């Protein structure tokens, strides 16, 4: 087991609901329904570790679930012959007891049902139970399990008693499952998990070893990277589309894609349930990920359109320049993503548009980045470039829908990664 301690002080705020980027509210658990840097690819008995999936923790929540077993459904981008699990208490306010953890492949997609013969016990320093201090993350021992690329994985945690507020990712766009009252981590039948949730609790990352992939790309962003307004349970975020393309390239060019998007996130300011600022969470959500080689940065629109509005483009570009400089110091390539258009959104003003255009000019011509992902050019309406193309617009005029996210993921030049 390895510990990672956060550079961030754990917050005392506990959120029972999550505000999305435009003010939507949803329950963390619906009864009906990431530290000092570590080697980017630490060796193990199974070879080098590479991240296959990431969930950037945003805050902590008291979900009211005593003796809670949560079966998180996550989706790999690359496969391997062994896995290890990252369990986070980064925003917890007290030690987090995790008594029992398992991993398994699902029998069918979007289900808590375990495929026969795939359930594996997870240990931490060869112990089934682990207590994670506030502000820290535990990384499990290697778990022998052949995991296919582009495949769901079930990660189940049992927390006895009334657990401390849980670190979580508010916008999973994926239904997961939970049960109250007893340890169900070994359950193989879906009916052991009568409740659903649409957030990810605890689980902040999955690594694999024995993969032909040569490393990982981290997508650092806000709700547009998080996939807000894309369809549930089908992995239609633009990083998912990029991951699918990378699975089809020759093995010596293959990379995983780790989604470090948090809805509502900003470059410069912390945002409560929107997570720490991008410059503050860079160490945990990017540098500490296993095997990372490249960062794609798509941040800044919330600095502009959220209150307090940042209308001085030089402050936003200074934040982006800091991200680039710190990433370069770690030997990483950095790809700059241009800010997408949002005229028609209730948050739009001409002054904000001037700031967006100035930031995009700097991203394109400032010379800071190692490559360009011109998302603005991809999704804008050529007849009205301040607006998103209607076919790509989710309807709120700020976030793309499935077609827009597909266009973004398909437009990235793989050679720059």
Secondary structure, 3 states (H helix, E strand, C coil): CEEEECCCCCCCCCCCEEECCCCCEEECCECCCCCCCCCCCCEECCEECEEEEECCCCEEECCCCEEEEEEEEEECCCCEEEEEEEEECCCCCCCEEECEEEEECECCCCCCCECCCCCEECCECCECCEEECCCEEEECCCEEEEECCCCEEEEEEEEEEECCCEEEECCCCCCEEEEECCCCCCCCCHHHCCEEECCEECEEEEEEECCCCCCEEEEEECHHHHCCCCCCCCCCCHHHHHHHHHCCCCHHHCCEEEEEECCCCCCCCCCHHHCCCHHHHHHHHHHCCCCEEEEEEECCHHHHHCCCCCCCHHHHHHHHHHHHHHHHHCCCEEEEECCCCCCCCCCCCHHHHHHHHHHHHHHHHCCCCCEEECHHHHHEECCEEEEECHHHECCCCCCECHHHHHHHHHHCCHHHC
